[in-house]
Amino acid sequence: MLLETSGCGAVLNLDKVPCPDVLPLERWLICFPSYGFLLSIRPGKAAAVRSYFRQRNLVCEIVGEVQPTQKLILRSQNESVVFWDLSQQSLTGFTIGMKP
């Protein structure tokens, strides 16, 4: 929803997504959504935000970056793939803030 309503895209580095040792990443990514959140933080604020989470013994990692495209790109090791191109197809239909 963040990308679709802002008209932005992102690169998500799957190798940096924290995942419990007992689950494969593929399973973790489709688990009940309230087990993890993606936040959009300005790079200069990331260290402070991470420290707030860690003070509460919560995991908080930088896993990607917002891009000036409308594509969600998944990256793992040396490979990248366009997972969704919002300029071609809506995902949620929440396009209130999208650029024309």
RODO-2510 file (C-alpha; in nm, 4 decimals, decimal comma):
residues 100
     n   res          X          Y          Z
     1     m     0,0000     0,0000     0,0000
     2     l     0,2836     0,2413     0,0800
     3     l     0,4254     0,2184    -0,2687
     4     e     0,0941     0,2319    -0,4469
     5     t    -0,0375     0,5370    -0,2618
     6     s     0,2916     0,7279    -0,2859
     7     g     0,3606     0,6546    -0,6520
     8     c     0,7015     0,5153    -0,5579
     9     g     0,8758     0,1842    -0,6000
    10     a     1,1250    -0,0046    -0,3856
    11     v     1,4014    -0,2594    -0,3805
    12     l     1,3527    -0,5252    -0,1123
    13     n     1,6624    -0,7281    -0,0301
    14     l     1,5250    -1,0669     0,0734
    15     d     1,8631    -1,1725     0,2146
    16     k     1,8303    -0,9042     0,4832
    17     v     1,4757    -0,9873     0,5968
    18     p     1,4959    -1,1238     0,9543
    19     c     1,3485    -1,4724     0,9617
    20     p     1,3124    -1,7192     1,2504
    21     d     1,5575    -2,0086     1,2196
    22     v     1,2723    -2,2604     1,2308
    23     l     1,1072    -2,1301     0,9114
    24     p     1,2178    -2,1051     0,5515
    25     l     1,2046    -1,7468     0,4233
    26     e     0,9342    -1,8358     0,1691
    27     r     0,7022    -1,9423     0,4502
    28     w     0,7918    -1,6432     0,6692
    29     l     0,7029    -1,3975     0,3941
    30     i     0,3432    -1,5224     0,3770
    31     c     0,2840    -1,5592     0,7521
    32     f     0,0251    -1,3628     0,9458
    33     p     0,1143    -0,9995     0,8618
    34     s     0,1292    -0,8604     1,2144
    35     y     0,4456    -1,0605     1,2875
    36     g     0,6457    -0,8097     1,0869
    37     f     0,6171    -0,4628     0,9466
    38     l     0,7925    -0,2647     0,6774
    39     l     0,8535     0,0950     0,7752
    40     s     0,9644     0,3744     0,5473
    41     i     1,2264     0,5811     0,7296
    42     r     1,4541     0,8510     0,5926
    43     p     1,8080     0,7090     0,5789
    44     g     1,9365     0,9668     0,8292
    45     k     1,6787     0,8541     1,0872
    46     a     1,7246     0,4758     1,0500
    47     a     1,9802     0,4331     1,3305
    48     a     1,7590     0,6152     1,5816
    49     v     1,4512     0,4135     1,4848
    50     r     1,6465     0,0854     1,5088
    51     s     1,7654     0,1796     1,8576
    52     y     1,4056     0,2360     1,9758
    53     f     1,3083    -0,1130     1,8598
    54     r     1,6174    -0,2741     2,0076
    55     q     1,5542    -0,1073     2,3453
    56     r     1,2374    -0,3208     2,3527
    57     n     1,4199    -0,6355     2,2334
    58     l     1,2494    -0,6150     1,8939
    59     v     1,4231    -0,6939     1,5668
    60     c     1,4568    -0,4019     1,3280
    61     e     1,6701    -0,4224     1,0151
    62     i     1,7212    -0,2204     0,7010
    63     v     1,5968    -0,4450     0,4202
    64     g     1,5602    -0,2137     0,1229
    65     e     1,5080     0,1328    -0,0097
    66     v     1,2359     0,3407    -0,1728
    67     q     1,2977     0,4215    -0,5397
    68     p     1,1545     0,6855    -0,7757
    69     t     0,9938     0,4157    -0,9922
    70     q     0,6649     0,2341    -0,9564
    71     k     0,8286    -0,1090    -0,9444
    72     l     0,8747    -0,3414    -0,6496
    73     i     1,2022    -0,5197    -0,7121
    74     l     1,2980    -0,8265    -0,5097
    75     r     1,6696    -0,8890    -0,4703
    76     s     1,8488    -1,1981    -0,3420
    77     q     2,2221    -1,2522    -0,3679
    78     n     2,3181    -1,1364    -0,7182
    79     e     1,9717    -1,1648    -0,8709
    80     s     1,6888    -0,9130    -0,9010
    81     v     1,3394    -0,9480    -1,0381
    82     v     1,0533    -0,7035    -1,0848
    83     f     0,7862    -0,8504    -0,8584
    84     w     0,5208    -0,5887    -0,9346
    85     d     0,5052    -0,2927    -1,1707
    86     l     0,2434    -0,0527    -1,0375
    87     s     0,2580     0,1533    -1,3558
    88     q     0,1168    -0,1517    -1,5373
    89     q    -0,1230    -0,2977    -1,2805
    90     s    -0,2738    -0,1841    -0,9508
    91     l    -0,2176    -0,4121    -0,6527
    92     t    -0,4611    -0,2846    -0,3884
    93     g    -0,6522    -0,0176    -0,5781
    94     f    -0,5465     0,2438    -0,3198
    95     t    -0,4150     0,4967    -0,5686
    96     i    -0,5179     0,8181    -0,3933
    97     g    -0,1695     0,9699    -0,3815
    98     m    -0,0335     0,8286    -0,7053
    99     k     0,1238     1,0565    -0,9618
   100     p    -0,0781     1,0945    -1,2827
***
